Amino acid sequence: MSGVAGRSGGQRKPTMLKIVTGTARPDRLRAKEPMPPPAIPAAPDWLSAEARGYFEHLGELAGRLGVLAETDCEIVALAAHAFEEFRAADAIVARAGLLIERDSRYGRTYVRNPALAVRRDAWQRYRDALRAMGLDPVARSIVATLERPSAEEQRERAIEKRYFGA
């Protein structure tokens, strides 16, 4: 089980992501789901300069898809912070190498660079945040269609079908 306790299966896909990808079905839309208007949130003050630049980049990418709202500030900030950690750990690995030489009671031995684990964990958090925003490679292959109506138009059509049967 993942997601909410008592529910089996994966986590529910946000309605806006369903609308943008064209997989929204009126019979599966939740009538009382909060639908904040699409917007690009402002970066929080606690982000470093590097992470803030990446926050703005991610915000622009997700904003173009129409799947981002002011309420999504934290997920974008966490993605930017995770990417900054990934880059820092990657620089350590590039400088020190994959293996580190250590002295032990058996003589000189080689161990994995601990920055590899930090880099892997940061990458996983970054990838999870991208997936939550619909920006991972699989979501991009689904969403990348310019011929569809805007997200707002699709949302209005879905609501009309749901409530008015139009």
Number of C-alpha atoms within 10 A of each C-alpha: 10 10 11 11 7 8 10 10 10 10 12 8 11 16 20 22 21 19 25 25 21 16 11 18 13 17 10 9 16 10 11 6 9 8 11 13 14 20 18 23 20 15 19 13 8 10 17 13 11 12 21 21 14 21 26 18 14 21 24 16 16 21 17 13 23 20 25 27 17 13 13 18 17 14 18 29 25 18 26 29 23 22 23 22 19 23 15 16 20 18 14 17 18 11 9 13 15 15 14 13 13 10 9 9 6 6 7 9 12 12 10 12 16 14 20 18 12 16 21 14 15 22 19 16 18 24 18 16 21 21 15 18 25 24 20 15 12 10 16 14 11 13 19 12 13 8 6 13 13 14 20 15 13 19 20 13 16 20 16 13 14 17 10 9 10 9
